[in-house]
Amino acid sequence: MSFFFYRLIALLAIVDVSWCQWSMEGKTQTFKFAINNYGYVTNINWIFQNGNRNTTLFLCSSANVMRCDAVDDTTLDLYSANITSNSSSIISVFTIKNVSLSLHNTGWFYTAEFNTNISFHETSGFNLYVFTPAESPTCDEVKLLNESNIQITCWTKKVFPASVCLFNVNFNVSSEYELKQGHISYTQEQNLTTLYYKTTCTLVVSAAILGPGTHMFRVVMYPNITSGITEDMQRRSQYTSSIYLGYPKTLLGTNCEVEGYIMENEQSNCTCLDISNSILPTQIIWFTNRLIILEKGTSLVFTAKRKESFKCTISNRLNWTDTVDFQPNILYPPDIVSVNITKQVFDLCNDTDIVISGTCFVSESNPEPSIAVNIDNSVMDITSSKYEREYVFNIIMKNAGIYNISCLANSKEYSKIVSRKTIVTIKGPSGIPNIFINKNEEIKFQPNNLMTITQGDTITCQSKGGYPILKNISLTCGTVETSATRKVDQDQVSMTLNMINVTSGNCECIVWQESNCLQNTTTVQFEFITSLNDDSTTVQLSEGAISGIVIAVILVLATIALIIFLVGRARGKCYNKPQRRTENERHNYNHVVAAQYVNTEMHAYERINIQANYLNVIPAATTFCEEQHINQNQASTQYVNTELSPYETTGNTESYYNKDYINDISNDINSHEYETVNNTDTYCNDEIDDINVQMASGSEQ
């Protein structure tokens, strides 16, 4: 056969490997060579060419027995080969048991086939490239490169050829994705002895690309080869520690939460903090409510001003911001408190309903005060508000007069603030006039009272208030035989009558304005007693008046007992037979004294009808014998008080004025004076004789 025929047969040989074959170091690599079997190929040889050196490894024959023989048995630990055939092909398989970077990388493995009957041979082969996956890829901790960029550095100490890096991101511990943005830089260092590379790759990526959230990173490293990347070529690192990229979260410090209030113009401070835990650096800026930059930094020092508030804004270089408002609780009172009265002049003669209406205006303050209206020191709170800071009031008035009205703004945090006063005039008469006896204003008689009047009493009618001040007053009491006294004093008018020879009847007091539009009248009944006799008088009095009368009666009786005691003692010591009044005289005398006191309401002692000479003698005798008889005086007074005390608590009014009771007390006093006086002693000198003569003379009169 010709040369060309054999060459055509050789071209029909099939080798099932590519011309460039990548194989992982340390792995087993198998290659298969097949050639069409037309009976002309008898031998297949496996040859390894490394550089300029060719080494035949196996001789495989198909002539008689299918077999492959190693040229050097020492290579059997590294390689193996076999040969088979079928009806159409001769197949030889060559195996590298342990691919080695140092032995096999870039080596040329090929076959040679020929017929023993001719010298022609053909070759088919391939280049073997060895790669070593990255060994234990490792990433350093994530670093903040600057205010907005993140840096992750990963490395491996052993890889061939030099490695390529891919970075994966785990977002919020829920999903992982390949980061295709950012910049990756490499450092490749090769050991020329081992041929391995140390690859370091660094990723720089903007936090804006990553976005807010929690992020973890890991690297995927594989040899930089031209053929397709398979899974067994890739190696992954562990995840880095998580980092948080987030918007700032603003929090005011506890020093901003002042209990109570900050006084106006007082210096204070407030701290603003970022509690987001984001690794991105932030800037803190304080603004006023007018957006004026005050300070840069966490702490704000300010002087408290009303209506002024602050904003703390925290931002980063990505313009992620968070803002919180700070409104200090500044204490300041209102600058203006005013009152506005809609109508300032009223007339009871023409206006049926007197209602003072107005508003209190209070300017802004903190805290808001309670509002009240002050009418002549009588305060009324206001709760209704018509407009902001305007408070409406309506006050019903019944009495005439001039009233000073002001508004009050009051708060426990600052002093009371009072507006200027506005005068409201209500023209009209005064209230109901009051009638009382003997200028005693504490006892005012009402129309249902029965007033007992004795000779010489005074009756006064008095009316207060009204505007203009009342000048017209009329007081009539039965038939009065004397002139009246009329008096106008500041805010009151009064009229007084001297009761002399008056017939019982009514006392009527009338007051009225000059216009005669209205008048007020008080009328009381009275009983006039012209002389003192044994008849008792019925009087309707209040409980307080009765108590006063009882006390006065006791004092009068005690005084009488003391007088009798002193006189009796003087007479007993200076005379063996003291002169005593008869029982009838004592009875009449005591009855008259008691009746006089009761009828004149505590003032009867002014009109006790005792002989002048007799009364004048008593002080002289008392003074003369004071030192000698002090013990006897005390004893007599104690006795009288002892006798009267059971009657001080009785509720029976008549018992105080019963004639028999008065008579019994008088008898006891007269009897007791002789029990406490010795018959005769030497305390009194001859001057007592003259006194006793006068006393005797007064008694006869």
C-alpha positions in Angstrom: 0.0 0.0 0.0 1.1 3.5 -0.6 2.3 6.0 1.9 -0.8 8.1 1.5 -3.0 5.1 2.3 -1.4 4.6 5.7 -1.5 8.3 6.5 -5.2 8.3 5.8 -5.7 5.5 8.2 -3.7 7.3 10.9 -5.9 10.4 10.5 -8.8 8.3 11.4 -7.4 7.7 14.9 -9.5 9.1 17.7 -8.1 10.6 20.9 -10.8 11.4 23.5 -8.9 14.2 25.2 -8.5 17.9 24.2 -5.3 19.3 23.1 -5.1 21.3 26.4 -6.1 19.3 29.4 -6.3 20.7 32.9 -6.0 18.3 35.8 -6.1 18.9 39.6 -3.0 18.2 41.5 -3.2 15.0 43.5 -6.0 13.6 41.4 -5.9 10.6 39.0 -6.1 11.6 35.4 -7.1 9.1 32.6 -6.6 9.5 28.9 -8.0 7.2 26.2 -6.6 6.8 22.6 -8.6 4.9 19.9 -7.8 4.2 16.3 -9.7 2.5 13.6 -8.7 -1.0 13.2 -8.0 -2.0 9.6 -5.4 -4.5 10.5 -2.5 -2.3 9.8 -1.8 -0.8 13.3 0.0 -3.3 15.5 1.7 -1.1 18.2 0.7 2.0 20.3 3.4 3.7 22.5 2.8 6.3 25.3 5.5 8.9 25.4 5.9 11.9 27.9 7.8 14.9 26.6 9.0 17.4 29.2 10.9 20.2 27.7 13.3 18.7 25.2 13.4 15.3 26.9 11.2 12.4 25.6 10.5 9.5 27.8 8.7 6.4 26.5 6.5 5.1 29.3 4.5 2.1 27.8 4.7 -0.1 24.7 1.3 -1.5 23.9 0.9 -4.3 21.2 -2.1 -5.6 19.4 -0.3 -8.0 17.0 -0.7 -11.2 18.8 -1.6 -10.6 22.4 -3.1 -7.3 23.7 -0.7 -6.0 26.3 1.1 -2.9 27.5 4.6 -3.2 29.0 6.3 -0.4 31.0 9.6 0.6 29.7 10.8 1.4 33.2 9.2 -0.5 36.0 9.9 2.4 38.4 7.2 4.3 36.6 4.5 1.8 37.6 3.9 3.8 40.8 3.1 6.8 38.7 1.4 5.5 35.6 -0.5 2.6 34.1 -1.7 1.6 30.5 -3.7 -1.1 28.8 -4.9 -1.9 25.2 -8.0 -3.5 23.9 -9.7 -3.9 20.5 -13.0 -4.6 18.9 -14.2 -5.2 15.4 -13.6 -1.6 14.4 -11.1 0.0 16.8 -8.0 -0.5 18.8 -8.3 1.4 22.2 -5.5 2.2 24.6 -6.0 3.8 28.0 -3.3 5.7 29.9 -3.6 6.7 33.6 -1.6 9.2 35.7 -2.1 7.9 39.2 -1.2 11.1 41.0 -1.0 14.3 39.0 2.0 16.4 40.2 2.5 20.1 39.6 6.2 19.8 39.6 6.3 16.6 37.3 3.5 17.1 34.9 2.5 20.7 34.4 2.8 21.8 30.8 4.0 18.3 29.8 3.2 16.7 26.4 1.8 13.3 26.4 1.3 11.6 23.0 1.0 8.3 21.3 2.8 6.7 18.4 1.3 4.0 16.3 2.8 2.0 13.4 2.8 -1.2 11.6 5.7 -3.5 12.0 5.8 -4.2 8.3 6.4 -0.6 7.4 8.4 2.2 8.9 5.6 4.8 9.0 4.2 6.1 12.3 1.8 8.9 13.4 1.4 10.7 16.7 -1.6 12.1 18.6 -1.2 13.9 22.0 -2.1 16.7 24.3 -0.7 19.2 26.8 -1.4 18.6 30.5 -1.9 21.6 32.7 -2.0 21.1 36.4 -3.9 23.4 38.8 -3.9 23.5 42.6 -7.1 24.9 44.3 -6.7 27.6 46.9 -5.8 26.1 50.2 -7.9 27.4 53.3 -9.0 30.8 52.0 -9.2 33.2 55.0 -10.7 36.7 55.4 -9.6 39.3 57.8 -12.1 41.3 59.8 -14.1 43.9 57.9 -12.6 47.3 58.1 -14.0 50.8 57.6 -11.7 52.2 55.0 -13.1 55.7 55.3 -16.4 57.4 56.2 -18.3 55.6 53.5 -16.3 52.6 52.2 -15.9 49.1 53.5 -12.7 47.0 53.0 -12.5 43.2 53.2 -9.1 41.4 52.7 -8.9 37.7 52.0 -5.9 35.4 51.2 -4.6 31.9 50.6 -1.0 30.7 50.9 -1.1 28.0 48.3 -2.8 28.1 44.9 -1.7 27.4 41.3 -2.0 29.2 39.1 -2.6 32.5 40.8 -6.1 32.7 42.2 -9.2 34.7 41.3 -11.5 36.0 44.1 -15.2 36.4 44.2 -17.0 37.9 47.2 -20.3 36.8 48.5 -22.5 38.8 50.9 -24.8 37.4 53.5 -27.5 39.9 54.1 -29.4 40.0 57.4 -28.5 36.4 58.0 -31.2 35.3 55.5 -29.8 35.4 52.0 -26.5 35.3 50.2 -25.6 36.9 46.9 -22.5 37.5 44.8 -21.3 41.0 45.1 -20.5 42.2 41.5 -19.8 45.8 42.4 -16.9 47.2 44.1 -13.2 47.1 43.4 -11.0 44.0 43.9 -7.2 44.4 44.0 -4.7 41.4 44.0 -1.3 40.7 45.3 0.3 37.5 43.8 3.5 36.1 45.3 5.0 32.9 43.7 7.4 30.5 45.3 9.7 29.5 42.4 10.6 26.3 44.1 7.2 25.0 44.7 5.6 27.0 42.0 2.6 27.8 44.3 1.2 31.3 44.6 0.2 33.3 47.7 -2.8 35.3 46.6 -4.2 38.2 48.5 -7.4 40.0 47.3 -8.9 43.1 48.8 -12.4 44.3 48.2 -13.4 47.9 48.6 -17.1 48.6 48.3 -19.3 51.6 49.2 -21.7 51.2 52.1 -24.3 52.7 49.8 -24.1 49.7 47.5 -24.5 47.3 50.4 -27.4 49.3 51.9 -28.6 49.4 55.5 -28.7 46.1 57.3 -26.5 43.4 58.8 -23.8 42.1 56.5 -21.3 39.2 56.5 -18.7 38.4 53.8 -16.8 35.4 52.5 -14.5 34.9 49.5 -14.7 32.3 46.7 -11.2 31.6 45.3 -10.2 29.4 42.3 -7.2 29.1 40.0 -7.1 31.5 37.1 -7.3 29.1 34.2 -8.7 29.5 30.7 -11.0 26.5 30.6 -14.4 26.4 32.3 -14.5 26.8 36.1 -15.9 23.8 37.8 -17.1 23.4 41.3 -14.1 21.3 42.4 -11.8 24.2 41.4 -13.5 26.6 43.9 -12.7 27.1 47.6 -14.8 29.2 50.1 -13.8 30.9 53.3 -15.7 31.2 56.5 -18.0 34.2 57.0 -16.5 37.3 58.5 -18.0 38.8 61.7 -21.2 40.7 60.9 -21.2 44.4 60.6 -24.2 46.7 60.8 -24.7 49.5 58.3 -27.6 51.6 59.3 -29.2 55.0 59.6 -28.2 56.9 62.7 -30.6 56.5 65.7 -30.8 59.6 67.8 -31.3 59.6 71.6 -31.2 62.5 74.0 -29.2 62.1 77.1 -30.7 61.9 80.6 -29.4 65.4 81.4 -32.0 66.7 78.9 -34.9 65.3 81.0 -35.0 68.0 83.6 -37.6 67.4 86.3 -39.9 70.4 86.5 -38.8 73.5 84.6 -35.7 75.4 83.4 -35.9 79.0 84.4 -35.8 81.5 81.6 -32.3 82.8 80.9 -30.8 80.0 83.0 -27.9 78.0 81.4 -28.4 74.3 80.8 -27.1 71.5 78.6 -28.3 68.5 76.7 -26.5 65.5 75.2 -27.3 63.9 71.9 -26.2 60.3 71.2 -26.2 57.9 68.2 -27.3 54.5 69.4 -27.5 52.8 66.0 -24.4 50.6 66.4 -23.6 51.3 62.8 -19.9 51.2 61.9 -20.3 54.3 59.8 -19.0 57.4 61.5 -21.5 60.1 62.1 -21.6 63.8 62.7 -23.8 65.5 65.3 -25.1 69.0 64.7 -27.4 71.1 66.9 -29.8 73.5 65.3 -32.2 76.0 66.7 -35.9 76.1 65.6 -34.7 78.8 63.1 -32.3 76.2 61.6 -29.2 78.1 62.8 -26.2 75.8 63.5 -25.4 76.1 67.1 -22.8 73.5 67.8 -21.1 70.4 66.4 -20.7 67.6 68.9 -22.7 65.6 71.3 -23.3 68.2 74.0 -25.3 71.4 73.6 -24.9 74.2 76.1 -27.7 76.8 75.8 -29.3 79.7 77.6 -33.0 79.0 78.1 -35.2 81.3 76.0 -39.0 81.1 75.7 -40.4 79.5 72.6 -36.9 78.3 71.6 -36.5 74.7 70.7 -33.6 72.7 69.3 -32.9 69.9 66.8 -30.2 67.3 67.1 -29.4 65.9 63.7 -27.0 62.9 63.2 -25.8 62.1 59.7 -23.1 60.2 57.9 -21.3 60.7 54.6 -24.0 58.8 52.8 -26.5 61.4 53.9 -28.3 58.9 56.1 -29.8 61.1 58.8 -31.9 61.0 61.9 -33.3 64.0 63.8 -34.8 64.4 67.2 -36.5 67.5 68.6 -35.5 68.9 72.0 -38.0 71.3 73.6 -36.8 72.3 77.0 -39.5 73.0 79.5 -38.7 76.6 80.1 -40.5 78.4 82.9 -41.8 81.9 82.1 -44.8 83.8 83.4 -47.2 85.8 81.2 -46.0 89.2 80.2 -49.5 90.6 79.9 -52.5 90.1 82.2 -55.4 92.4 81.4 -59.1 92.8 82.0 -61.7 94.1 79.7 -65.2 95.0 81.0 -68.0 95.4 78.4 -70.1 97.7 80.6 -68.8 99.7 83.6 -71.8 101.6 84.8 -75.1 100.1 86.0 -78.2 101.6 87.7 -80.3 99.4 90.0 -83.2 101.8 89.3 -83.1 101.0 85.5 -81.2 97.7 85.1 -83.2 94.7 86.4 -80.4 92.2 86.1 -76.9 93.4 86.9 -74.3 91.1 85.2 -70.7 92.3 85.0 -69.3 90.7 81.8 -65.8 90.7 80.6 -62.7 88.8 79.6 -59.3 88.2 81.1 -56.5 88.1 78.6 -53.3 86.3 79.5 -50.3 86.2 77.2 -48.4 83.0 76.5 -46.7 81.5 79.5 -45.4 78.1 80.7 -47.0 76.6 82.5 -50.5 78.0 81.7 -51.8 79.6 84.9 -55.2 79.4 86.5 -57.3 82.5 85.8 -59.5 84.2 88.3 -61.4 87.5 88.7 -60.8 89.6 91.8 -63.8 91.7 92.9 -62.8 93.8 95.9 -60.6 90.9 97.2 -63.3 88.3 96.5 -61.8 85.8 94.0 -63.8 83.8 91.5 -62.1 81.2 89.3 -62.7 81.1 85.5 -62.7 77.9 83.6 -64.3 78.8 80.3 -62.3 80.2 77.4 -63.7 82.0 74.4 -60.5 82.3 72.4 -56.9 81.3 73.0 -55.7 82.9 76.2 -59.0 84.9 76.6 -61.2 83.8 79.5 -64.8 84.9 79.7 -66.6 85.8 83.0 -70.1 86.8 83.9 -70.7 87.9 87.5 -74.2 88.6 88.9 -74.3 91.6 91.2 -77.1 92.5 93.6 -75.7 95.4 95.7 -74.9 98.9 94.6 -71.4 100.3 95.1 -68.1 100.9 93.4 -66.2 97.7 92.6 -62.6 97.2 91.7 -62.2 94.3 89.2 -59.0 92.8 88.1 -57.8 89.5 86.6 -55.3 87.2 88.3 -52.9 84.8 86.7 -51.8 82.3 89.3 -49.4 79.4 89.2 -47.5 77.6 91.9 -44.4 77.9 89.7 -44.3 81.7 89.7 -45.7 84.6 91.6 -49.3 85.8 91.1 -49.7 88.4 88.4 -52.5 90.9 88.7 -53.9 93.1 86.0 -54.7 96.7 86.4 -58.0 97.4 88.1 -61.1 98.4 86.2 -63.8 100.3 88.2 -67.4 99.2 87.8 -70.1 101.5 89.3 -73.5 100.2 90.3 -75.8 103.0 91.3 -78.6 102.1 93.7 -79.7 102.0 97.3 -78.1 100.0 100.0 -79.3 96.8 101.5 -81.9 96.3 104.2 -81.2 98.7 107.1 -80.4 97.3 110.6 -82.0 98.5 113.8 -80.2 98.1 117.2 -80.4 99.4 120.7 -78.0 101.6 122.6 -75.5 101.5 119.7 -74.8 97.8 120.2 -74.3 96.7 116.6 -73.8 93.1 117.6 -77.6 92.7 118.3 -79.6 93.5 115.3 -83.4 93.2 115.6 -85.4 91.5 113.0 -89.1 92.1 112.1 -90.2 89.2 114.2 -88.4 90.4 117.3 -90.1 92.1 120.2 -87.8 94.9 121.4 -88.0 96.1 124.9 -87.1 99.7 125.4 -86.8 101.6 128.7 -86.5 105.2 129.5 -83.3 106.8 128.1 -82.5 104.1 125.6 -81.3 105.0 122.1 -82.5 103.4 119.0 -80.2 103.5 115.9 -81.0 102.6 112.3 -77.9 102.0 110.1 -77.5 101.3 106.4 -74.3 100.5 104.7 -73.4 100.5 101.0 -75.3 101.9 98.1 -74.0 104.3 95.5 -73.9 107.2 95.7 -73.7 107.0 99.5 -77.2 107.2 101.0 -78.1 110.5 102.5 -81.8 109.9 103.0 -82.9 108.0 106.1 -86.0 108.1 108.2 -86.5 106.5 111.6 -89.8 106.6 113.6 -90.6 104.8 116.8 -94.1 105.4 118.1 -94.3 108.9 119.4 -90.9 110.2 120.2 -90.5 113.3 122.4 -86.9 114.1 121.4 -84.8 115.1 118.4 -83.1 112.6 116.2 -79.4 112.5 115.3 -78.6 111.8 111.6 -75.0 110.9 110.5 -73.4 110.1 107.2 -70.0 108.5 107.6 -68.0 107.1 104.6 -70.1 104.2 103.2 -72.9 104.3 105.7 -75.8 106.5 107.0 -77.4 106.2 110.4 -80.1 107.8 112.5 -80.4 107.6 116.3 -83.4 108.4 118.5 -83.4 109.0 122.3 -86.3 107.1 123.7 -88.1 109.3 126.2 -91.8 108.9 127.0 -92.4 106.7 124.0 -95.6 104.9 123.3 -95.2 101.2 122.4 -95.6 100.4 118.8 -93.3 99.9 115.8 -90.0 101.3 114.9 -89.7 101.9 111.1 -86.5 102.8 109.3 -86.5 103.8 105.6 -83.5 104.5 103.4 -83.7 105.7 99.8 -81.7 107.3 97.1 -82.1 110.8 95.9 -83.9 109.6 92.8 -86.4 107.8 95.0 -86.2 104.9 92.5 -86.0 102.3 95.3 -86.2 102.3 99.0 -85.6 99.7 101.7 -87.5 99.5 104.9 -87.1 97.6 108.2 -89.8 97.6 110.8 -89.6 96.0 114.3 -92.1 96.0 117.3 -91.1 97.4 120.6 -92.5 97.6 124.1 -91.7 100.7 126.1 -91.4 100.5 129.9 -91.7 103.8 131.6 -91.0 102.7 135.3 -89.6 99.8 137.2 -92.1 97.7 139.0 -92.8 94.1 140.1 -94.2 93.1 136.7 -92.0 90.9 134.7 -91.3 91.7 131.1 -91.3 89.1 128.3 -88.5 89.6 125.8 -87.7 87.5 122.8 -83.9 87.4 122.4 -81.4 85.3 120.8 -79.4 82.6 122.6 -76.3 84.8 122.6 -78.1 87.7 124.2 -79.5 85.5 126.9 -76.1 84.2 127.8 -74.8 87.8 128.1 -77.7 88.8 130.4 -77.1 85.9 132.7 -73.5 86.7 133.1 -74.3 90.4 133.8 -76.9 89.4 136.4 -74.3 87.3 138.2 -71.8 90.1 138.2 -74.3 92.6 139.6 -75.4 90.2 142.4 -71.8 89.5 143.3 -71.2 93.3 143.4 -74.2 93.8 145.7 -73.1 91.0 148.0 -69.6 92.5 148.3 -71.0 95.9 149.1 -73.3 94.5 151.8 -70.5 92.5 153.2 -68.1 95.5 153.5 -70.7 97.7 155.0 -71.9 95.0 157.3 -68.4 94.3 158.5 -67.7 97.9 159.1 -70.9 98.3 161.0 -70.3 95.0 162.9 -66.9 95.9 164.1 -67.6 99.4 165.1 -71.1 98.9 166.7 -72.4 96.1 168.9 -75.8 96.4 167.2 -75.3 96.9 163.5 -78.1 98.5 161.6 -79.8 96.2 159.0 -82.5 96.9 156.5 -85.8 95.3 157.1 -86.7 92.2 155.1 -89.2 94.1 152.9 -86.6 96.8 152.2 -84.1 94.2 151.0 -86.7 92.4 149.0 -87.9 95.5 147.2 -84.3 96.8 146.7 -83.0 93.5 145.2 -86.1 93.1 143.0 -85.7 96.6 141.6 -82.0 96.1 140.8 -82.6 92.8 139.0 -85.6 94.0 137.0 -83.8 97.1 136.0 -80.8 95.1 134.6 -82.9 92.7 132.7 -85.1 95.3 131.0 -82.1 97.3 129.8 -80.1 94.4 128.3 -76.8 94.5 130.2 -76.8 98.2 130.8 -79.1 98.4 133.8 -76.1 99.0 136.1 -75.9 102.5 134.6 -79.3 103.3 136.1 -79.5 101.5 139.4 -81.4 103.8 141.7 -79.4 103.7 144.9 -79.2 106.6 147.2 -76.2 108.8 146.3 -74.9 109.1 149.9 -75.0 105.4 150.4 -73.0 104.7 147.2 -70.4 107.3 148.0 -69.8 105.9 151.4 -69.0 102.4 150.2 -65.7 103.2 148.3 -64.5 105.1 151.3 -65.2 102.3 153.7 -63.7 99.7 151.3 -60.5 101.7 150.9 -60.2 102.2 154.6 -60.6 98.6 155.5 -59.0 97.0 152.5 -55.9 95.6 154.1 -57.7 94.6 157.3 -60.6 92.8 155.6 -59.2 91.3 152.4 -59.7 87.8 153.6 -63.3 88.5 154.6 -64.0 90.1 151.1 -62.7 87.0 149.4 -64.8 84.7 151.5 -67.9 86.7 150.8 -67.3 86.8 147.0 -66.6 83.0 147.0 -69.9 82.4 148.8 -71.9 84.5 146.4 -70.3 82.7 143.4 -71.0 79.3 145.0 -74.6 80.2 145.4 -75.1 81.4 141.9 -73.1 78.8 140.0 -75.9 76.2 139.7 -78.0 78.8 137.9 -75.4 79.7 135.3 -76.1 76.5 133.3 -79.8 76.3 133.5 -81.8 76.6 130.2 -84.9 78.0 132.0 -84.9 81.7 131.2 -87.5 82.6 133.8 -85.4 81.3 136.7 -83.0 84.2 136.2 -85.7 86.8 136.7 -87.9 85.2 139.3 -88.6 87.5 142.3 -88.5 84.8 144.8 -85.2 83.6 143.7 -83.7 87.1 143.9 -85.2 87.5 147.4 -83.7 84.2 148.6 -80.3 85.2 147.4 -80.5 88.5 149.2 -81.5 86.9 152.4 -78.6 84.4 152.2 -76.2 87.2 151.6 -77.5 89.3 154.5 -77.3 86.3 156.8 -73.9 85.3 155.6 -72.3 88.7 156.3 -72.9 88.2 160.0 -71.4 84.7 160.0 -68.1 86.0 158.6 -67.7 89.1 160.7 -66.5 89.0 164.3 -68.5 90.8 166.9 -66.0 93.4 167.8 -62.3 94.0 167.0 -59.8 96.8 166.9 -59.3 97.1 163.2 -61.5 100.1 162.8 -60.6 103.4 164.4 -62.7 106.4 165.4 -63.0 107.6 161.8 -65.4 104.7 161.1 -67.9 106.3 163.4 -68.3 109.2 161.0 -68.7 106.8 158.0 -71.4 104.8 159.8 -73.3 107.9 160.7 -73.3 108.9 157.1 -74.5 105.4 156.1 -77.2 105.5 158.6 -78.3 108.8 157.4 -78.3 107.5 153.7 -80.4 104.5 154.7 -83.0 106.6 156.3 -83.2 108.7 153.2 
